[in-house]
Amino acid sequence: MSDDPPVTDGPVTVEAPAKLTRTLRITGVRDDGYHLIDAEMVTLEVADLLTIDPTRTGLSADGPFAAGVPLDDGNLVARALRLAGRSAHVHLHKRIPHGGGLGGGSADAAAVLRWAGHDDLVACSRLGADIPFCLRGGRARVTGIGEVLEPLPTVALDLTLVIPPLAVSTPAAYRAWDDLGGPTADGPNDLEPAAIAVVPELARWRDRIGELAGIAPVLAGSGATWFVEGHHPALQALEPEAMVVLTRTRV
């Protein structure tokens, strides 16, 4: 992910690729409340586009997933700019679902941090556990609170994403995981039972996807996106109620 343009005096446009958490184990909770993870993450072809203009300030957004994206100081992009000690206007063309578990906000923040030349993974992890991986990209084992990256060989994977008309708050999912007693899921994602506790309708989508694809889907991070490996055109029967995206990993 090092091919983004360097900081310039004029506007630049950069990509912010989505990430997919293929597996997620929660291994503990630190004294400060941060959850420790052991995850495998990969970078996807689907990406937001950011236009960064250092001659002015503010945030704006358009695109298929712009609705509901906060454009105030709480946005991860605004927080990333403050962390890097930079100011700019950032226009977000949102092609990654907001609240979908694909790291859209983290990917946008990481794109800004790359533009600004900020590479402190520990500081980045305090903004969000996915940001250090999004900053580096590729494929990696991610541990600690997200700041410890062990690069892994990239793998070419076709993937089908099903994005239902739902959103799951990541903090709410982690709180539910705590409230449930810290369960280990039967599948590859420990947050899945907690996310379903927060948004029970996720279970209905899981079952519908499984029936059409013939295999059980996996929740992407805290959700609400479900994914199955391989391209499954039969899942397009879920449109327009859900969005179905055929994508692949970046190699």
Contacts in CASP RR format, 6 or more apart in sequence:
PFRMAT RR
TARGET T0000
AUTHOR 0000-0000-0000
METHOD contacts of the structure
MODEL  1
MSDDPPVTDGPVTVEAPAKLTRTLRITGVRDDGYHLIDAEMVTLEVADLL
TIDPTRTGLSADGPFAAGVPLDDGNLVARALRLAGRSAHVHLHKRIPHGG
GLGGGSADAAAVLRWAGHDDLVACSRLGADIPFCLRGGRARVTGIGEVLE
PLPTVALDLTLVIPPLAVSTPAAYRAWDDLGGPTADGPNDLEPAAIAVVP
ELARWRDRIGELAGIAPVLAGSGATWFVEGHHPALQALEPEAMVVLTRTR
V
1 17 0 8 1.000
1 43 0 8 1.000
1 110 0 8 1.000
1 114 0 8 1.000
1 135 0 8 1.000
1 136 0 8 1.000
1 137 0 8 1.000
1 138 0 8 1.000
2 114 0 8 1.000
4 14 0 8 1.000
4 15 0 8 1.000
4 111 0 8 1.000
4 114 0 8 1.000
4 115 0 8 1.000
5 12 0 8 1.000
5 14 0 8 1.000
5 115 0 8 1.000
7 54 0 8 1.000
7 86 0 8 1.000
7 115 0 8 1.000
7 116 0 8 1.000
7 117 0 8 1.000
8 54 0 8 1.000
9 54 0 8 1.000
9 55 0 8 1.000
10 53 0 8 1.000
10 54 0 8 1.000
10 55 0 8 1.000
11 51 0 8 1.000
11 52 0 8 1.000
11 53 0 8 1.000
11 54 0 8 1.000
11 55 0 8 1.000
12 51 0 8 1.000
12 52 0 8 1.000
12 115 0 8 1.000
13 49 0 8 1.000
13 50 0 8 1.000
13 51 0 8 1.000
13 52 0 8 1.000
14 49 0 8 1.000
14 50 0 8 1.000
14 52 0 8 1.000
14 111 0 8 1.000
14 114 0 8 1.000
14 115 0 8 1.000
15 47 0 8 1.000
15 48 0 8 1.000
15 49 0 8 1.000
15 50 0 8 1.000
15 111 0 8 1.000
16 47 0 8 1.000
16 48 0 8 1.000
16 49 0 8 1.000
16 50 0 8 1.000
16 96 0 8 1.000
16 104 0 8 1.000
16 105 0 8 1.000
16 107 0 8 1.000
16 108 0 8 1.000
16 110 0 8 1.000
16 111 0 8 1.000
16 134 0 8 1.000
17 43 0 8 1.000
17 44 0 8 1.000
17 45 0 8 1.000
17 46 0 8 1.000
17 47 0 8 1.000
17 107 0 8 1.000
17 134 0 8 1.000
17 137 0 8 1.000
17 250 0 8 1.000
18 43 0 8 1.000
18 44 0 8 1.000
18 46 0 8 1.000
18 47 0 8 1.000
18 48 0 8 1.000
18 96 0 8 1.000
18 102 0 8 1.000
18 103 0 8 1.000
18 104 0 8 1.000
18 107 0 8 1.000
19 41 0 8 1.000
19 42 0 8 1.000
19 43 0 8 1.000
19 44 0 8 1.000
19 102 0 8 1.000
19 103 0 8 1.000
19 106 0 8 1.000
19 107 0 8 1.000
19 130 0 8 1.000
19 133 0 8 1.000
19 134 0 8 1.000
19 137 0 8 1.000
20 41 0 8 1.000
20 42 0 8 1.000
20 43 0 8 1.000
20 44 0 8 1.000
20 102 0 8 1.000
20 159 0 8 1.000
20 220 0 8 1.000
20 227 0 8 1.000
20 249 0 8 1.000
21 39 0 8 1.000
21 40 0 8 1.000
21 41 0 8 1.000
21 101 0 8 1.000
21 130 0 8 1.000
21 189 0 8 1.000
21 220 0 8 1.000
21 221 0 8 1.000
22 39 0 8 1.000
22 40 0 8 1.000
22 41 0 8 1.000
22 42 0 8 1.000
22 188 0 8 1.000
22 218 0 8 1.000
23 39 0 8 1.000
23 40 0 8 1.000
23 188 0 8 1.000
23 189 0 8 1.000
24 37 0 8 1.000
24 38 0 8 1.000
24 39 0 8 1.000
24 188 0 8 1.000
24 189 0 8 1.000
24 190 0 8 1.000
24 191 0 8 1.000
24 221 0 8 1.000
25 37 0 8 1.000
25 38 0 8 1.000
25 39 0 8 1.000
25 184 0 8 1.000
25 190 0 8 1.000
26 35 0 8 1.000
26 36 0 8 1.000
26 37 0 8 1.000
26 177 0 8 1.000
26 182 0 8 1.000
26 190 0 8 1.000
26 191 0 8 1.000
27 36 0 8 1.000
27 37 0 8 1.000
27 38 0 8 1.000
27 143 0 8 1.000
28 35 0 8 1.000
28 36 0 8 1.000
29 35 0 8 1.000
29 36 0 8 1.000
29 178 0 8 1.000
30 36 0 8 1.000
30 145 0 8 1.000
34 145 0 8 1.000
35 129 0 8 1.000
35 145 0 8 1.000
35 174 0 8 1.000
35 177 0 8 1.000
36 143 0 8 1.000
36 144 0 8 1.000
36 145 0 8 1.000
37 129 0 8 1.000
37 142 0 8 1.000
37 143 0 8 1.000
37 144 0 8 1.000
37 145 0 8 1.000
37 146 0 8 1.000
38 141 0 8 1.000
38 142 0 8 1.000
38 143 0 8 1.000
38 144 0 8 1.000
39 141 0 8 1.000
39 142 0 8 1.000
39 143 0 8 1.000
39 146 0 8 1.000
40 139 0 8 1.000
40 140 0 8 1.000
40 141 0 8 1.000
40 142 0 8 1.000
40 152 0 8 1.000
41 130 0 8 1.000
41 133 0 8 1.000
41 137 0 8 1.000
41 139 0 8 1.000
41 140 0 8 1.000
41 142 0 8 1.000
42 138 0 8 1.000
42 139 0 8 1.000
42 154 0 8 1.000
42 155 0 8 1.000
42 157 0 8 1.000
42 249 0 8 1.000
42 250 0 8 1.000
43 134 0 8 1.000
43 137 0 8 1.000
43 138 0 8 1.000
43 139 0 8 1.000
43 249 0 8 1.000
43 250 0 8 1.000
44 102 0 8 1.000
44 159 0 8 1.000
44 247 0 8 1.000
44 248 0 8 1.000
44 249 0 8 1.000
44 250 0 8 1.000
45 247 0 8 1.000
45 248 0 8 1.000
45 249 0 8 1.000
45 250 0 8 1.000
46 95 0 8 1.000
46 96 0 8 1.000
46 102 0 8 1.000
46 161 0 8 1.000
46 245 0 8 1.000
46 247 0 8 1.000
47 95 0 8 1.000
47 96 0 8 1.000
47 107 0 8 1.000
48 92 0 8 1.000
48 93 0 8 1.000
48 94 0 8 1.000
48 95 0 8 1.000
48 96 0 8 1.000
48 104 0 8 1.000
48 107 0 8 1.000
48 108 0 8 1.000
48 111 0 8 1.000
49 92 0 8 1.000
49 93 0 8 1.000
49 95 0 8 1.000
50 77 0 8 1.000
50 90 0 8 1.000
50 91 0 8 1.000
50 92 0 8 1.000
50 93 0 8 1.000
50 108 0 8 1.000
50 111 0 8 1.000
50 112 0 8 1.000
51 90 0 8 1.000
51 91 0 8 1.000
51 93 0 8 1.000
52 88 0 8 1.000
52 89 0 8 1.000
52 90 0 8 1.000
52 112 0 8 1.000
52 115 0 8 1.000
53 88 0 8 1.000
53 89 0 8 1.000
53 90 0 8 1.000
53 91 0 8 1.000
54 86 0 8 1.000
54 87 0 8 1.000
54 88 0 8 1.000
54 89 0 8 1.000
55 89 0 8 1.000
56 88 0 8 1.000
56 89 0 8 1.000
57 87 0 8 1.000
57 88 0 8 1.000
57 89 0 8 1.000
58 71 0 8 1.000
58 78 0 8 1.000
58 88 0 8 1.000
58 89 0 8 1.000
58 90 0 8 1.000
59 71 0 8 1.000
59 72 0 8 1.000
59 75 0 8 1.000
59 77 0 8 1.000
59 78 0 8 1.000
59 89 0 8 1.000
59 90 0 8 1.000
59 91 0 8 1.000
59 92 0 8 1.000
60 71 0 8 1.000
60 89 0 8 1.000
60 90 0 8 1.000
60 91 0 8 1.000
60 92 0 8 1.000
61 69 0 8 1.000
61 71 0 8 1.000
61 91 0 8 1.000
61 92 0 8 1.000
61 93 0 8 1.000
61 94 0 8 1.000
62 91 0 8 1.000
62 92 0 8 1.000
62 93 0 8 1.000
62 94 0 8 1.000
63 93 0 8 1.000
63 94 0 8 1.000
63 95 0 8 1.000
64 94 0 8 1.000
64 95 0 8 1.000
64 243 0 8 1.000
65 94 0 8 1.000
65 95 0 8 1.000
65 96 0 8 1.000
65 97 0 8 1.000
65 98 0 8 1.000
66 92 0 8 1.000
66 94 0 8 1.000
67 98 0 8 1.000
68 98 0 8 1.000
69 75 0 8 1.000
69 92 0 8 1.000
69 94 0 8 1.000
69 98 0 8 1.000
72 78 0 8 1.000
73 79 0 8 1.000
75 105 0 8 1.000
76 105 0 8 1.000
76 106 0 8 1.000
76 108 0 8 1.000
76 109 0 8 1.000
76 127 0 8 1.000
76 128 0 8 1.000
76 131 0 8 1.000
77 90 0 8 1.000
77 92 0 8 1.000
77 105 0 8 1.000
77 108 0 8 1.000
77 109 0 8 1.000
77 112 0 8 1.000
79 109 0 8 1.000
79 127 0 8 1.000
80 108 0 8 1.000
80 109 0 8 1.000
80 110 0 8 1.000
80 112 0 8 1.000
80 113 0 8 1.000
80 116 0 8 1.000
80 118 0 8 1.000
80 127 0 8 1.000
80 131 0 8 1.000
81 87 0 8 1.000
81 88 0 8 1.000
81 90 0 8 1.000
81 112 0 8 1.000
81 116 0 8 1.000
83 113 0 8 1.000
83 118 0 8 1.000
83 123 0 8 1.000
83 124 0 8 1.000
83 127 0 8 1.000
84 112 0 8 1.000
84 113 0 8 1.000
84 116 0 8 1.000
84 117 0 8 1.000
84 118 0 8 1.000
85 116 0 8 1.000
86 112 0 8 1.000
86 116 0 8 1.000
88 112 0 8 1.000
90 108 0 8 1.000
90 112 0 8 1.000
92 108 0 8 1.000
96 102 0 8 1.000
96 103 0 8 1.000
96 104 0 8 1.000
96 105 0 8 1.000
96 107 0 8 1.000
97 104 0 8 1.000
97 163 0 8 1.000
97 167 0 8 1.000
97 224 0 8 1.000
97 225 0 8 1.000
97 243 0 8 1.000
98 104 0 8 1.000
98 105 0 8 1.000
98 167 0 8 1.000
99 167 0 8 1.000
99 168 0 8 1.000
99 169 0 8 1.000
99 170 0 8 1.000
99 223 0 8 1.000
99 224 0 8 1.000
100 163 0 8 1.000
100 167 0 8 1.000
100 168 0 8 1.000
100 220 0 8 1.000
100 222 0 8 1.000
100 223 0 8 1.000
100 224 0 8 1.000
100 225 0 8 1.000
101 168 0 8 1.000
101 170 0 8 1.000
101 220 0 8 1.000
101 221 0 8 1.000
101 222 0 8 1.000
101 223 0 8 1.000
101 224 0 8 1.000
101 225 0 8 1.000
102 161 0 8 1.000
102 220 0 8 1.000
102 225 0 8 1.000
103 130 0 8 1.000
103 134 0 8 1.000
106 128 0 8 1.000
106 130 0 8 1.000
106 131 0 8 1.000
106 134 0 8 1.000
107 130 0 8 1.000
107 134 0 8 1.000
109 124 0 8 1.000
109 127 0 8 1.000
109 128 0 8 1.000
109 131 0 8 1.000
109 134 0 8 1.000
110 124 0 8 1.000
110 131 0 8 1.000
110 134 0 8 1.000
110 135 0 8 1.000
111 134 0 8 1.000
113 119 0 8 1.000
113 124 0 8 1.000
113 131 0 8 1.000
113 135 0 8 1.000
114 135 0 8 1.000
118 124 0 8 1.000
119 135 0 8 1.000
121 132 0 8 1.000
121 135 0 8 1.000
121 147 0 8 1.000
121 149 0 8 1.000
122 147 0 8 1.000
124 131 0 8 1.000
124 132 0 8 1.000
124 135 0 8 1.000
124 147 0 8 1.000
125 131 0 8 1.000
125 132 0 8 1.000
125 144 0 8 1.000
125 145 0 8 1.000
125 146 0 8 1.000
125 147 0 8 1.000
128 146 0 8 1.000
129 142 0 8 1.000
129 145 0 8 1.000
129 146 0 8 1.000
130 146 0 8 1.000
132 142 0 8 1.000
132 146 0 8 1.000
132 147 0 8 1.000
132 149 0 8 1.000
133 140 0 8 1.000
133 142 0 8 1.000
133 146 0 8 1.000
133 149 0 8 1.000
136 149 0 8 1.000
136 151 0 8 1.000
137 250 0 8 1.000
138 151 0 8 1.000
138 154 0 8 1.000
138 249 0 8 1.000
138 250 0 8 1.000
139 151 0 8 1.000
139 152 0 8 1.000
139 153 0 8 1.000
139 154 0 8 1.000
139 155 0 8 1.000
139 249 0 8 1.000
140 149 0 8 1.000
140 150 0 8 1.000
140 151 0 8 1.000
140 152 0 8 1.000
141 149 0 8 1.000
141 150 0 8 1.000
141 152 0 8 1.000
142 148 0 8 1.000
142 149 0 8 1.000
142 150 0 8 1.000
143 150 0 8 1.000
154 249 0 8 1.000
154 250 0 8 1.000
154 251 0 8 1.000
155 249 0 8 1.000
155 251 0 8 1.000
156 248 0 8 1.000
156 249 0 8 1.000
156 251 0 8 1.000
157 229 0 8 1.000
157 230 0 8 1.000
157 248 0 8 1.000
157 249 0 8 1.000
158 229 0 8 1.000
158 230 0 8 1.000
158 231 0 8 1.000
158 246 0 8 1.000
158 247 0 8 1.000
158 248 0 8 1.000
159 227 0 8 1.000
159 228 0 8 1.000
159 229 0 8 1.000
159 230 0 8 1.000
159 231 0 8 1.000
159 246 0 8 1.000
159 247 0 8 1.000
159 248 0 8 1.000
159 249 0 8 1.000
160 213 0 8 1.000
160 227 0 8 1.000
160 228 0 8 1.000
160 230 0 8 1.000
160 231 0 8 1.000
160 232 0 8 1.000
160 235 0 8 1.000
160 244 0 8 1.000
160 245 0 8 1.000
160 246 0 8 1.000
160 247 0 8 1.000
161 220 0 8 1.000
161 225 0 8 1.000
161 226 0 8 1.000
161 227 0 8 1.000
161 244 0 8 1.000
161 245 0 8 1.000
161 246 0 8 1.000
161 247 0 8 1.000
162 205 0 8 1.000
162 209 0 8 1.000
162 217 0 8 1.000
162 225 0 8 1.000
162 226 0 8 1.000
162 227 0 8 1.000
162 235 0 8 1.000
162 238 0 8 1.000
162 242 0 8 1.000
162 243 0 8 1.000
162 244 0 8 1.000
163 224 0 8 1.000
163 225 0 8 1.000
163 242 0 8 1.000
163 243 0 8 1.000
163 244 0 8 1.000
163 245 0 8 1.000
164 201 0 8 1.000
164 202 0 8 1.000
164 205 0 8 1.000
164 224 0 8 1.000
164 225 0 8 1.000
164 226 0 8 1.000
164 241 0 8 1.000
164 242 0 8 1.000
165 241 0 8 1.000
165 242 0 8 1.000
166 199 0 8 1.000
166 201 0 8 1.000
166 202 0 8 1.000
166 205 0 8 1.000
166 224 0 8 1.000
167 199 0 8 1.000
167 224 0 8 1.000
168 195 0 8 1.000
168 198 0 8 1.000
168 199 0 8 1.000
168 202 0 8 1.000
168 222 0 8 1.000
168 223 0 8 1.000
168 224 0 8 1.000
169 198 0 8 1.000
169 222 0 8 1.000
170 221 0 8 1.000
170 222 0 8 1.000
172 198 0 8 1.000
173 191 0 8 1.000
173 194 0 8 1.000
173 195 0 8 1.000
173 198 0 8 1.000
173 222 0 8 1.000
173 223 0 8 1.000
174 191 0 8 1.000
174 194 0 8 1.000
174 222 0 8 1.000
176 194 0 8 1.000
176 195 0 8 1.000
176 197 0 8 1.000
176 198 0 8 1.000
177 183 0 8 1.000
177 190 0 8 1.000
177 191 0 8 1.000
177 193 0 8 1.000
177 194 0 8 1.000
179 197 0 8 1.000
180 193 0 8 1.000
180 194 0 8 1.000
180 197 0 8 1.000
182 190 0 8 1.000
183 190 0 8 1.000
183 193 0 8 1.000
183 194 0 8 1.000
184 190 0 8 1.000
185 191 0 8 1.000
185 192 0 8 1.000
185 193 0 8 1.000
187 218 0 8 1.000
188 218 0 8 1.000
189 218 0 8 1.000
189 219 0 8 1.000
189 221 0 8 1.000
191 219 0 8 1.000
191 221 0 8 1.000
191 222 0 8 1.000
191 223 0 8 1.000
192 218 0 8 1.000
192 219 0 8 1.000
194 222 0 8 1.000
195 202 0 8 1.000
195 219 0 8 1.000
195 221 0 8 1.000
195 222 0 8 1.000
195 223 0 8 1.000
195 224 0 8 1.000
196 202 0 8 1.000
196 203 0 8 1.000
196 206 0 8 1.000
199 224 0 8 1.000
202 219 0 8 1.000
202 223 0 8 1.000
202 224 0 8 1.000
202 226 0 8 1.000
205 224 0 8 1.000
205 226 0 8 1.000
205 242 0 8 1.000
206 216 0 8 1.000
206 217 0 8 1.000
206 219 0 8 1.000
206 226 0 8 1.000
208 238 0 8 1.000
209 217 0 8 1.000
209 226 0 8 1.000
209 228 0 8 1.000
209 235 0 8 1.000
209 238 0 8 1.000
210 216 0 8 1.000
210 217 0 8 1.000
210 228 0 8 1.000
212 232 0 8 1.000
212 234 0 8 1.000
212 235 0 8 1.000
212 237 0 8 1.000
212 238 0 8 1.000
213 228 0 8 1.000
213 232 0 8 1.000
213 234 0 8 1.000
213 235 0 8 1.000
215 228 0 8 1.000
217 226 0 8 1.000
217 227 0 8 1.000
217 228 0 8 1.000
218 226 0 8 1.000
218 227 0 8 1.000
218 228 0 8 1.000
219 225 0 8 1.000
219 226 0 8 1.000
220 226 0 8 1.000
220 227 0 8 1.000
228 235 0 8 1.000
231 246 0 8 1.000
233 246 0 8 1.000
235 244 0 8 1.000
236 244 0 8 1.000
238 244 0 8 1.000
END
